[in-house]
Amino acid sequence: MASETKNHKETDSDVKEKTELWLKWDQCEATRKEIENLKNENKWDDLSVRLCHRIHFGTAGLRAKMGGGFSLMNELTVIQATQGLLRYLQQEFKDDLSSTGVAVGFDARHNSHRFAQLVAALFASENIQCYLFTTTVPTPFIPFSVKHLNCKAGIMVTASHNPKDDNGYKVYWANGAQIVSPHDSNIAKCIEENLEPWKEKAWNLDILEKSNKVCDPMEKVQEIYFKQLRRLCYFPQLNSSPKAPKFVYTPIHGVGQPYAEQAFKVFEFKPFISVTEQKDPDAEFRTVKYPNPEEGQSTLQLAEETANKNQCDFILANDPDADRFALAERDPVGTVESGWRILTGNQLGALLGWWRWFTWRNSNPDVNVDDVYMLYSTVSSHILKSIGEVEGFHIIETLTGFKWLGNKSVELIKDKKHVLFGFEEAIGFMCDPYNVLDKDGISACVVGAELCTYLKSINRTLYEQLDHISTIYGYHINENSYVFCYKTDVMLKIFHRLRHFDQEQSNTEKTQTESKDNKEKISAPSDKSQTTDAHKSERKEESVIVQYSNKIKSHISVDENQQKTANDEDYVYPTTCGKYNVMGIRDLTVGIEVDFRTKKDKKPELPCSSATQMLTFYFDNGCEITIRASGTEPKIKWYSEIRKKPSNTNENQLHEEFRQQAREELQDLLNTCIKEFLQPEKNELIERETSRK
């Protein structure tokens, strides 16, 4: 009892100390008042949450709700992050940093402009060149600026499509791609060493007017960006034709409108129809619950109404910082209630990937295809891999996130390879890796519009083109979604259970399992889990055994195995999911990939990290399901794909039946997987409210 009282006093003391430190350092009236009010009201628990944990700086930079406290996004934490980043850049680039400098941009969210000014003021105070945009810009303009202005880094103040109360701080390295390890941890270390605001430098915005180190690069960057964008236009005559389709465009209250208008001019399109209620920036996102076009019909409802009113053929959309792109086509046969078929990120990835190959190859018929590459993230459809296998170009699979796609593209380009395209299923598309090493919603928007125009000229819909792609390269049917999980401990328990599956098995089974020699703990499913009549409807007898022990790893040396301690865990993965058999797993959190059929394990080719939760299950019906915890939102996400190729390529009816059967099989497995692996009711997970339908 005395110990508990002592710890409670120490906690109270820590909160009070952090509170006084905040009030000493913070010069923002609004956030100072927040903390002062909580202090005066003795709300120490609230203060503890806000002040006793720091906002984490990682490869995604910073992202959090705005408000007072070290754990939130505010002027002080932006200043602290910038001081740390600045010192790290000085260490890395020495005197070169002063003349080459950094590019700084911001979106239309609350406080974004102010945060960007605070960033620029600190660089100017250190006599470092700062290209500060004075109006809102798409996120891809920052990596583009880093490359074309020869900057050492770029900072974009944005929270992308997060809720309106959030904001973020995204960092690009000198190569134009997002930062990866070890830069993230090194920057975080420098932030910790530079927490106290620099006197006479932090909050000194007067320097922005006085310093010759601060300038607005907008005119130069726009000129170069749209000149480079023109290179991706292959059919200007079709684009300007009277028979060209009519488009509706929405930036969903974000920054995209003027940039999309200019992109349309560059591609010689007629002007698109704007969604009046959403074309201007609005930090409140007043017309939508979620400012993310990936959410589907609920977010695009006003765009659909505008398109119907103006008899348009297609809807184009960007998210608020214009780095993502969504596309919908009018449903010609009435299969969708809304009258509009909204394409998924994987469907768009298939179409844009095919289009980039089709247009590039026609323009470069003599280039050695062995030097051509496309990329996709591991949670996305494998359709590019299938296309590459047929056409002969190379495909590279990366971890989730454009930091991996961008940095891998840098390596390939340095090796004189032709990098055409990269995508991620979350409607992120890199159509021009030579200029923007990140997802770019503006370039994807006009490239996608030209694709629509070309297909209309040959009397083919987007969905008919997807069927055409499937006929040649195989069907790739996907179903991706998520649930909200607001409790970190619950999320960790879910993944812990998947690695220690069936903890409630009988003591007899446990004893039998635990008595096995460690060297035999990598095992295939028992005979009880196997069946000659695949996927019988009755439930099989439970067969969950130790599939992998990190005490014995076949892919590391004997010495490394001997160094492992008694605290190392045995991992028990599920071998069945309902009536489906699990044939193998890949666990990028603990660093193991196991084929249950061959009893072989290996280290995954993709980088592994204990800081992220990510598990992939491979099933005997050709399906693959990945479950991961989001790094920027309170979500557990899943990504599924079933890949099959029909033998008969002539009968459309058989193709439709084949596709429907595959889709139903995937949905049945996915429903079972969610129920058994995530246990939504038991864990009080909140279902996604919106739908693509």
DRENTORMI-603122 format. One record per residue (C-alpha): x, y, z; residue in three letters; residue number from 1. Coordinates in steps of 0.02 Angstrom, whole numbers. Layout:
BEGIN
     east    north       up     r     k
        X        Y        Z   Ala   NUM
...
//
This chain:
BEGIN
     east    north       up     r     k
        0        0        0   Met     1
      142      117       45   Ala     2
      226       75     -120   Ser     3
       67      117     -217   Glu     4
       52      284     -126   Thr     5
      234      323     -165   Lys     6
      211      284     -350   Asn     7
       53      390     -354   His     8
      147      537     -279   Lys     9
      289      514     -403   Glu    10
      162      514     -545   Thr    11
       78      671     -479   Asp    12
      248      753     -462   Ser    13
      293      707     -641   Asp    14
      131      777     -710   Val    15
      151      939     -614   Lys    16
      331      954     -672   Glu    17
      282      926     -853   Lys    18
      140     1052     -834   Thr    19
      256     1188     -774   Glu    20
      381     1147     -911   Leu    21
      245     1164    -1041   Trp    22
      187     1331     -973   Leu    23
      368     1389     -971   Lys    24
      402     1343    -1152   Trp    25
      238     1366    -1245   Asp    26
      207     1537    -1323   Gln    27
       43     1493    -1410   Cys    28
     -100     1577    -1317   Glu    29
     -230     1445    -1363   Ala    30
     -133     1291    -1307   Thr    31
      -64     1379    -1153   Arg    32
     -242     1418    -1102   Lys    33
     -293     1235    -1127   Glu    34
     -158     1175    -1009   Ile    35
     -188     1315     -883   Glu    36
     -374     1277     -875   Asn    37
     -341     1091     -846   Leu    38
     -216     1136     -710   Lys    39
     -337     1256     -624   Asn    40
     -473     1122     -631   Glu    41
     -353      991     -557   Asn    42
     -379      875     -706   Lys    43
     -214      787     -681   Trp    44
     -266      629     -773   Asp    45
     -301      731     -930   Asp    46
     -138      824     -907   Leu    47
      -45      660     -887   Ser    48
     -112      596    -1054   Val    49
      -65      759    -1140   Arg    50
      104      791    -1060   Leu    51
      185      632     -996   Cys    52
      204      550    -1166   His    53
      286      630    -1316   Arg    54
      215      624    -1492   Ile    55
      317      493    -1584   His    56
      424      540    -1733   Phe    57
      440      397    -1857   Gly    58
      459      367    -2042   Thr    59
      286      445    -2064   Ala    60
      347      598    -1969   Gly    61
      216      660    -1847   Leu    62
       27      641    -1850   Arg    63
      -96      668    -1708   Ala    64
     -244      767    -1648   Lys    65
     -212      953    -1624   Met    66
     -211     1023    -1448   Gly    67
     -102     1072    -1301   Gly    68
       23      945    -1237   Gly    69
      182      854    -1285   Phe    70
       81      708    -1355   Ser    71
      -18      814    -1480   Leu    72
       11      919    -1635   Met    73
       36     1102    -1589   Asn    74
      156     1245    -1613   Glu    75
      278     1187    -1480   Leu    76
      291     1006    -1540   Thr    77
      311     1068    -1720   Val    78
      452     1182    -1662   Ile    79
      534     1041    -1564   Gln    80
      524      924    -1714   Ala    81
      597     1058    -1828   Thr    82
      741     1097    -1710   Gln    83
      786      912    -1705   Gly    84
      768      890    -1893   Leu    85
      871     1047    -1926   Leu    86
     1013      990    -1814   Arg    87
     1015      819    -1896   Tyr    88
     1021      896    -2069   Leu    89
     1167     1005    -2014   Gln    90
     1259      850    -1953   Gln    91
     1227      757    -2116   Glu    92
     1257      894    -2244   Phe    93
     1368     1020    -2155   Lys    94
     1395     1182    -2255   Asp    95
     1298     1119    -2408   Asp    96
     1135     1138    -2312   Leu    97
     1143     1327    -2304   Ser    98
     1136     1354    -2492   Ser    99
     1029     1204    -2544   Thr   100
      906     1211    -2400   Gly   101
      732     1137    -2382   Val   102
      560     1149    -2461   Ala   103
      410     1180    -2348   Val   104
      226     1164    -2394   Gly   105
       57     1150    -2309   Phe   106
     -121     1094    -2341   Asp   107
     -285     1181    -2299   Ala   108
     -311     1111    -2124   Arg   109
     -327     1215    -1968   His   110
     -155     1281    -1914   Asn   111
      -61     1207    -2062   Ser   112
       -6     1376    -2130   His   113
       50     1433    -1958   Arg   114
      147     1272    -1927   Phe   115
      235     1290    -2096   Ala   116
      285     1469    -2054   Gln   117
      358     1413    -1888   Leu   118
      459     1281    -1979   Val   119
      525     1404    -2108   Ala   120
      568     1535    -1975   Ala   121
      684     1414    -1885   Leu   122
      778     1368    -2044   Phe   123
      795     1552    -2091   Ala   124
      859     1592    -1916   Ser   125
     1000     1467    -1947   Glu   126
     1041     1550    -2115   Asn   127
      974     1401    -2213   Ile   128
      886     1423    -2380   Gln   129
      699     1390    -2362   Cys   130
      579     1373    -2508   Tyr   131
      416     1412    -2419   Leu   132
      257     1400    -2521   Phe   133
      142     1542    -2473   Thr   134
      -18     1455    -2527   Thr   135
      -84     1279    -2508   Thr   136
       -4     1145    -2617   Val   137
      -31      960    -2652   Pro   138
       82      849    -2549   Thr   139
      172      782    -2705   Pro   140
      236      958    -2741   Phe   141
      356      941    -2595   Ile   142
      452      785    -2653   Pro   143
      447      861    -2828   Phe   144
      523     1023    -2760   Ser   145
      657      930    -2663   Val   146
      714      847    -2823   Lys   147
      703      993    -2943   His   148
      766     1128    -2824   Leu   149
      906     1014    -2760   Asn   150
      851     1028    -2579   Cys   151
      918      922    -2439   Lys   152
      746      891    -2364   Ala   153
      562      932    -2380   Gly   154
      428      959    -2248   Ile   155
      243      949    -2286   Met   156
      119      999    -2151   Val   157
      -31      886    -2181   Thr   158
     -136      748    -2105   Ala   159
     -195      691    -2276   Ser   160
     -374      623    -2261   His   161
     -377      607    -2071   Asn   162
     -519      686    -1969   Pro   163
     -525      876    -1963   Lys   164
     -450      889    -1788   Asp   165
     -288      803    -1841   Asp   166
     -130      871    -1918   Asn   167
       39      804    -1967   Gly   168
      220      837    -2016   Tyr   169
      289      734    -2160   Lys   170
      475      731    -2202   Val   171
      562      693    -2367   Tyr   172
      749      660    -2385   Trp   173
      870      734    -2512   Ala   174
      831      594    -2637   Asn   175
      650      653    -2647   Gly   176
      576      503    -2557   Ala   177
      504      491    -2382   Gln   178
      628      457    -2244   Ile   179
      666      278    -2192   Val   180
      774      203    -2055   Ser   181
      896      254    -1985   Pro   182
      850      434    -2025   His   183
      689      424    -1924   Asp   184
      772      365    -1763   Ser   185
      918      485    -1786   Asn   186
      798      631    -1809   Ile   187
      698      573    -1657   Ala   188
      859      572    -1555   Lys   189
      902      748    -1611   Cys   190
      726      806    -1565   Ile   191
      751      740    -1388   Glu   192
      914      837    -1379   Glu   193
      831      999    -1436   Asn   194
      667     1008    -1342   Leu   195
      686     1182    -1268   Glu   196
      631     1314    -1394   Pro   197
      779     1413    -1459   Trp   198
      779     1588    -1387   Lys   199
      744     1730    -1509   Glu   200
      723     1602    -1649   Lys   201
      569     1499    -1608   Ala   202
      408     1595    -1646   Trp   203
      507     1734    -1731   Asn   204
      400     1751    -1887   Leu   205
      466     1925    -1926   Asp   206
      617     1843    -2004   Ile   207
      508     1776    -2145   Leu   208
      490     1953    -2211   Glu   209
      668     2009    -2176   Lys   210
      775     1860    -2225   Ser   211
      840     1836    -2402   Asn   212
      845     1650    -2364   Lys   213
      657     1632    -2380   Val   214
      568     1631    -2548   Cys   215
      410     1563    -2628   Asp   216
      454     1435    -2764   Pro   217
      276     1417    -2830   Met   218
      299     1495    -3002   Glu   219
      456     1395    -3042   Lys   220
      392     1231    -2971   Val   221
      224     1243    -3060   Gln   222
      309     1278    -3226   Glu   223
      425     1127    -3211   Ile   224
      293     1011    -3138   Tyr   225
      166     1036    -3276   Phe   226
      300     1031    -3410   Lys   227
      354      861    -3345   Gln   228
      174      805    -3328   Leu   229
      145      835    -3513   Arg   230
      266      690    -3548   Arg   231
      132      571    -3485   Leu   232
        4      629    -3613   Cys   233
       -7      512    -3763   Tyr   234
     -175      552    -3845   Phe   235
     -202      741    -3845   Pro   236
     -310      730    -4002   Gln   237
     -431      611    -3915   Leu   238
     -431      718    -3758   Asn   239
     -484      873    -3853   Ser   240
     -608      783    -3966   Ser   241
     -793      830    -3962   Pro   242
     -826      646    -3927   Lys   243
     -717      647    -3771   Ala   244
     -807      600    -3610   Pro   245
     -870      727    -3483   Lys   246
     -788      728    -3312   Phe   247
     -838      788    -3139   Val   248
     -697      828    -3019   Tyr   249
     -695      855    -2830   Thr   250
     -549      894    -2714   Pro   251
     -662      856    -2564   Ile   252
     -632     1026    -2481   His   253
     -444     1008    -2508   Gly   254
     -307     1092    -2607   Val   255
     -325     1003    -2775   Gly   256
     -445     1113    -2876   Gln   257
     -326     1237    -2961   Pro   258
     -194     1104    -2992   Tyr   259
     -317      983    -3070   Ala   260
     -382     1124    -3180   Glu   261
     -206     1160    -3242   Gln   262
     -170      975    -3268   Ala   263
     -326      962    -3378   Phe   264
     -264     1107    -3484   Lys   265
      -94     1025    -3504   Val   266
     -176      864    -3567   Phe   267
     -288      968    -3683   Glu   268
     -451      912    -3602   Phe   269
     -604     1021    -3600   Lys   270
     -633     1092    -3425   Pro   271
     -712      971    -3303   Phe   272
     -872     1005    -3205   Ile   273
     -835     1057    -3026   Ser   274
     -929     1004    -2870   Val   275
     -976     1178    -2811   Thr   276
     -999     1132    -2628   Glu   277
     -825     1051    -2617   Gln   278
     -710     1144    -2736   Lys   279
     -642     1270    -2612   Asp   280
     -530     1225    -2464   Pro   281
     -627     1200    -2303   Asp   282
     -538     1138    -2147   Ala   283
     -705     1081    -2074   Glu   284
     -744      962    -2219   Phe   285
     -924     1014    -2197   Arg   286
    -1009      904    -2327   Thr   287
     -930      736    -2282   Val   288
     -905      632    -2127   Lys   289
     -740      563    -2192   Tyr   290
     -639      669    -2316   Pro   291
     -571      514    -2398   Asn   292
     -632      460    -2571   Pro   293
     -578      283    -2529   Glu   294
     -731      274    -2417   Glu   295
     -840      266    -2572   Gly   296
    -1016      322    -2606   Gln   297
    -1046      419    -2445   Ser   298
     -898      533    -2482   Thr   299
     -933      547    -2668   Leu   300
    -1121      576    -2655   Gln   301
    -1114      760    -2703   Leu   302
    -1000      718    -2849   Ala   303
    -1125      588    -2908   Glu   304
    -1268      714    -2897   Glu   305
    -1166      841    -2995   Thr   306
    -1121      711    -3127   Ala   307
    -1303      658    -3145   Asn   308
    -1360      839    -3163   Lys   309
    -1230      872    -3299   Asn   310
    -1241      702    -3385   Gln   311
    -1058      663    -3354   Cys   312
     -972      498    -3390   Asp   313
     -840      490    -3253   Phe   314
     -803      558    -3079   Ile   315
     -625      603    -3029   Leu   316
     -579      640    -2848   Ala   317
     -428      684    -2743   Asn   318
     -414      676    -2555   Asp   319
     -384      842    -2462   Pro   320
     -195      848    -2490   Asp   321
     -213      783    -2670   Ala   322
      -94      636    -2656   Asp   323
     -231      504    -2679   Arg   324
     -345      478    -2827   Phe   325
     -517      397    -2845   Ala   326
     -618      360    -3001   Leu   327
     -798      311    -3035   Ala   328
     -887      273    -3199   Glu   329
    -1071      281    -3240   Arg   330
    -1150      109    -3229   Asp   331
    -1219       73    -3403   Pro   332
    -1321      -80    -3352   Val   333
    -1394      -27    -3185   Gly   334
    -1307     -155    -3076   Thr   335
    -1265      -25    -2942   Val   336
    -1402       62    -2844   Glu   337
    -1318      233    -2850   Ser   338
    -1289      219    -3037   Gly   339
    -1101      239    -3014   Trp   340
     -968      106    -3004   Arg   341
     -827      165    -2891   Ile   342
     -665       75    -2925   Leu   343
     -560        5    -2785   Thr   344
     -376       49    -2766   Gly   345
     -329     -123    -2831   Asn   346
     -441     -106    -2984   Gln   347
     -366       65    -3020   Leu   348
     -192       -7    -2993   Gly   349
     -229     -140    -3124   Ala   350
     -297      -14    -3249   Leu   351
     -161      117    -3224   Leu   352
      -24      -15    -3223   Gly   353
      -88      -87    -3386   Trp   354
     -104       89    -3459   Trp   355
       72      141    -3411   Arg   356
      140      -18    -3492   Trp   357
       31       -1    -3647   Phe   358
       74      183    -3680   Thr   359
      258      170    -3633   Trp   360
      289       13    -3736   Arg   361
      206       87    -3890   Asn   362
      321      238    -3875   Ser   363
      476      134    -3834   Asn   364
      461      -26    -3937   Pro   365
      649      -56    -3947   Asp   366
      695      -36    -3764   Val   367
      752     -196    -3679   Asn   368
      603     -251    -3573   Val   369
      724     -331    -3450   Asp   370
      765     -155    -3390   Asp   371
      583     -109    -3354   Val   372
      509     -111    -3178   Tyr   373
      346      -83    -3087   Met   374
      317      -90    -2899   Leu   375
      175     -125    -2778   Tyr   376
      158     -142    -2590   Ser   377
      133     -311    -2509   Thr   378
      -47     -274    -2455   Val   379
      -98     -231    -2633   Ser   380
     -157     -342    -2775   Ser   381
      -25     -448    -2861   His   382
      -97     -402    -3031   Ile   383
       62     -309    -3083   Leu   384
      161     -467    -3050   Lys   385
       45     -565    -3164   Ser   386
       59     -433    -3301   Ile   387
      247     -430    -3285   Gly   388
      259     -619    -3299   Glu   389
      169     -614    -3466   Val   390
      247     -455    -3537   Glu   391
      424     -487    -3475   Gly   392
      457     -337    -3363   Phe   393
      510     -346    -3180   His   394
      402     -322    -3027   Ile   395
      459     -277    -2852   Ile   396
      351     -302    -2698   Glu   397
      385     -187    -2550   Thr   398
      322     -159    -2375   Leu   399
      166      -53    -2348   Thr   400
      193      132    -2380   Gly   401
      262      242    -2516   Phe   402
      421      270    -2418   Lys   403
      470       94    -2475   Trp   404
      405      114    -2653   Leu   405
      492      282    -2671   Gly   406
      661      231    -2601   Asn   407
      664       70    -2702   Lys   408
      627      172    -2858   Ser   409
      777      283    -2817   Val   410
      890      129    -2817   Glu   411
      821       66    -2983   Leu   412
      835      236    -3068   Ile   413
     1015      251    -3009   Lys   414
     1046       83    -3094   Asp   415
      978      155    -3258   Lys   416
      818       53    -3251   Lys   417
      652      111    -3324   His   418
      530      130    -3178   Val   419
      355      152    -3248   Leu   420
      232      141    -3105   Phe   421
      202      100    -2923   Gly   422
       43       84    -2823   Phe   423
      -37       41    -2658   Glu   424
     -215      -19    -2635   Glu   425
     -261      135    -2529   Ala   426
     -288      232    -2694   Ile   427
     -106      288    -2700   Gly   428
      -23      293    -2872   Phe   429
      152      343    -2927   Met   430
      133      372    -3114   Cys   431
      295      469    -3139   Asp   432
      433      404    -3023   Pro   433
      565      510    -3111   Tyr   434
      483      669    -3044   Asn   435
      378      622    -2892   Val   436
      440      479    -2783   Leu   437
      277      470    -2690   Asp   438
       93      448    -2727   Lys   439
       29      592    -2833   Asp   440
     -157      621    -2852   Gly   441
     -139      759    -2982   Ile   442
      -39      658    -3108   Ser   443
     -146      504    -3075   Ala   444
     -302      608    -3105   Cys   445
     -257      661    -3282   Val   446
     -174      496    -3328   Val   447
     -333      411    -3269   Gly   448
     -440      534    -3368   Ala   449
     -342      497    -3527   Glu   450
     -362      310    -3496   Leu   451
     -552      338    -3484   Cys   452
     -549      439    -3644   Thr   453
     -452      307    -3740   Tyr   454
     -566      166    -3682   Leu   455
     -721      264    -3729   Lys   456
     -647      291    -3903   Ser   457
     -643      102    -3927   Ile   458
     -815       79    -3847   Asn   459
     -751       -7    -3691   Arg   460
     -796       31    -3510   Thr   461
     -672       24    -3367   Leu   462
     -752     -136    -3303   Tyr   463
     -744     -214    -3476   Glu   464
     -559     -170    -3481   Gln   465
     -536     -252    -3311   Leu   466
     -617     -409    -3385   Asp   467
     -498     -397    -3533   His   468
     -349     -384    -3415   Ile   469
     -415     -533    -3314   Ser   470
     -435     -639    -3471   Thr   471
     -253     -612    -3518   Ile   472
     -168     -606    -3347   Tyr   473
     -289     -696    -3231   Gly   474
     -424     -644    -3109   Tyr   475
     -367     -551    -2954   His   476
     -516     -526    -2840   Ile   477
     -490     -421    -2684   Asn   478
     -587     -373    -2530   Glu   479
     -506     -248    -2411   Asn   480
     -578     -157    -2262   Ser   481
     -550     -119    -2078   Tyr   482
     -623     -104    -1904   Val   483
     -588       31    -1776   Phe   484
     -489      -22    -1623   Cys   485
     -464      121    -1503   Tyr   486
     -374       22    -1368   Lys   487
     -193      -21    -1401   Thr   488
     -194     -162    -1273   Asp   489
     -340     -245    -1362   Val   490
     -252     -232    -1530   Met   491
      -95     -310    -1458   Leu   492
     -195     -451    -1378   Lys   493
     -275     -492    -1545   Ile   494
     -106     -513    -1630   Phe   495
      -34     -604    -1479   His   496
     -177     -729    -1490   Arg   497
     -141     -761    -1675   Leu   498
       39     -804    -1629   Arg   499
      -15     -910    -1480   His   500
     -171     -985    -1554   Phe   501
     -292    -1100    -1462   Asp   502
     -223    -1065    -1287   Gln   503
     -375    -1155    -1217   Glu   504
     -333    -1324    -1292   Gln   505
     -338    -1469    -1171   Ser   506
     -197    -1499    -1048   Asn   507
     -163    -1663    -1137   Thr   508
     -137    -1575    -1303   Glu   509
      -28    -1445    -1219   Lys   510
       79    -1576    -1135   Thr   511
      101    -1670    -1298   Gln   512
      148    -1512    -1389   Thr   513
      267    -1446    -1257   Glu   514
      355    -1613    -1240   Ser   515
      417    -1607    -1419   Lys   516
      600    -1569    -1441   Asp   517
      630    -1388    -1492   Asn   518
      710    -1444    -1654   Lys   519
      547    -1525    -1708   Glu   520
      435    -1378    -1673   Lys   521
      416    -1325    -1852   Ile   522
      280    -1443    -1908   Ser   523
      155    -1465    -2047   Ala   524
      -31    -1480    -2009   Pro   525
      -77    -1651    -1940   Ser   526
     -172    -1777    -2042   Asp   527
     -329    -1725    -1950   Lys   528
     -324    -1555    -2033   Ser   529
     -304    -1625    -2207   Gln   530
     -441    -1690    -2319   Thr   531
     -452    -1761    -2494   Thr   532
     -622    -1678    -2521   Asp   533
     -570    -1497    -2509   Ala   534
     -673    -1379    -2401   His   535
     -807    -1497    -2337   Lys   536
     -947    -1402    -2255   Ser   537
     -932    -1486    -2086   Glu   538
     -808    -1412    -1964   Arg   539
     -646    -1509    -1946   Lys   540
     -574    -1568    -1783   Glu   541
     -462    -1433    -1709   Glu   542
     -281    -1457    -1757   Ser   543
     -172    -1317    -1692   Val   544
        8    -1361    -1658   Ile   545
      170    -1266    -1634   Val   546
      217    -1210    -1808   Gln   547
      369    -1109    -1762   Tyr   548
      481    -1078    -1613   Ser   549
      600     -932    -1613   Asn   550
      714    -1036    -1504   Lys   551
      761    -1133    -1660   Ile   552
      769    -1042    -1827   Lys   553
      828    -1140    -1977   Ser   554
      878     -982    -2070   His   555
     1005     -921    -1941   Ile   556
     1169     -995    -1884   Ser   557
     1196    -1118    -1741   Val   558
     1288     -985    -1642   Asp   559
     1143     -864    -1660   Glu   560
     1022     -999    -1603   Asn   561
     1128    -1035    -1450   Gln   562
     1128     -852    -1402   Gln   563
      939     -852    -1386   Lys   564
      876     -846    -1207   Thr   565
      748     -949    -1114   Ala   566
      628     -801    -1127   Asn   567
      609     -824    -1315   Asp   568
      435     -874    -1366   Glu   569
      356    -1021    -1453   Asp   570
      235     -962    -1587   Tyr   571
       77    -1061    -1620   Val   572
      -11    -1008    -1778   Tyr   573
     -184    -1068    -1834   Pro   574
     -182    -1206    -1964   Thr   575
     -366    -1191    -2010   Thr   576
     -495    -1055    -2030   Cys   577
     -667    -1133    -2033   Gly   578
     -665    -1258    -2175   Lys   579
     -508    -1186    -2255   Tyr   580
     -331    -1245    -2224   Asn   581
     -189    -1124    -2188   Val   582
      -39    -1178    -2292   Met   583
       84    -1052    -2224   Gly   584
      111     -886    -2138   Ile   585
      224     -735    -2151   Arg   586
      247     -636    -1991   Asp   587
      338     -472    -2023   Leu   588
      329     -427    -1839   Thr   589
      433     -571    -1771   Val   590
      524     -605    -1936   Gly   591
      473     -778    -1994   Ile   592
      395     -856    -2149   Glu   593
      337    -1036    -2136   Val   594
      273    -1160    -2265   Asp   595
      171    -1286    -2165   Phe   596
      176    -1412    -2308   Arg   597
      365    -1426    -2318   Thr   598
      398    -1392    -2133   Lys   599
      523    -1261    -2191   Lys   600
      544    -1086    -2122   Asp   601
      645     -938    -2182   Lys   602
      674     -757    -2149   Lys   603
      553     -649    -2251   Pro   604
      626     -554    -2397   Glu   605
      535     -396    -2342   Leu   606
      604     -296    -2194   Pro   607
      535     -345    -2024   Cys   608
      498     -236    -1873   Ser   609
      435     -275    -1699   Ser   610
      360      -99    -1697   Ala   611
      226     -149    -1823   Thr   612
       93     -284    -1818   Gln   613
       75     -376    -1983   Met   614
       28     -557    -2017   Leu   615
       -9     -641    -2184   Thr   616
     -100     -808    -2202   Phe   617
      -87     -915    -2360   Tyr   618
     -233    -1034    -2392   Phe   619
     -247    -1193    -2494   Asp   620
     -377    -1116    -2611   Asn   621
     -254     -987    -2677   Gly   622
     -313     -849    -2561   Cys   623
     -200     -733    -2464   Glu   624
     -256     -627    -2315   Ile   625
     -149     -497    -2226   Thr   626
     -200     -422    -2060   Ile   627
     -108     -268    -1997   Arg   628
     -125     -127    -1873   Ala   629
     -127       45    -1954   Ser   630
       21      155    -1913   Gly   631
      -74      320    -1922   Thr   632
     -254      279    -1872   Glu   633
     -341      173    -1736   Pro   634
     -383       36    -1859   Lys   635
     -350     -148    -1888   Ile   636
     -349     -174    -2076   Lys   637
     -362     -328    -2183   Trp   638
     -315     -357    -2364   Tyr   639
     -370     -511    -2459   Ser   640
     -347     -578    -2634   Glu   641
     -391     -737    -2726   Ile   642
     -299     -767    -2891   Arg   643
     -367     -884    -3024   Lys   644
     -356     -898    -3212   Lys   645
     -498     -978    -3313   Pro   646
     -452    -1107    -3444   Ser   647
     -586    -1053    -3570   Asn   648
     -551     -879    -3641   Thr   649
     -698     -867    -3761   Asn   650
     -861     -882    -3666   Glu   651
     -908     -723    -3572   Asn   652
    -1046     -809    -3474   Gln   653
     -926     -938    -3407   Leu   654
     -805     -799    -3361   His   655
     -940     -708    -3261   Glu   656
     -988     -868    -3172   Glu   657
     -805     -907    -3136   Phe   658
     -775     -733    -3066   Arg   659
     -932     -738    -2958   Gln   660
     -886     -908    -2887   Gln   661
     -712     -846    -2844   Ala   662
     -784     -689    -2764   Arg   663
     -906     -789    -2658   Glu   664
     -767     -907    -2604   Glu   665
     -658     -761    -2552   Leu   666
     -799     -677    -2457   Gln   667
     -842     -837    -2364   Asp   668
     -662     -861    -2310   Leu   669
     -642     -678    -2263   Leu   670
     -800     -677    -2157   Asn   671
     -739     -832    -2065   Thr   672
     -566     -757    -2043   Cys   673
     -633     -596    -1967   Ile   674
     -748     -691    -1850   Lys   675
     -619     -818    -1791   Glu   676
     -458     -716    -1796   Phe   677
     -515     -542    -1744   Leu   678
     -668     -587    -1637   Gln   679
     -752     -417    -1664   Pro   680
     -890     -438    -1535   Glu   681
     -778     -502    -1397   Lys   682
     -649     -366    -1428   Asn   683
     -781     -230    -1452   Glu   684
     -713     -181    -1622   Leu   685
     -813      -49    -1715   Ile   686
     -864      -89    -1892   Glu   687
     -832       25    -2039   Arg   688
     -985      133    -2071   Glu   689
     -965      176    -2254   Thr   690
     -970       69    -2408   Ser   691
     -907       73    -2586   Arg   692
    -1074       13    -2650   Lys   693
//
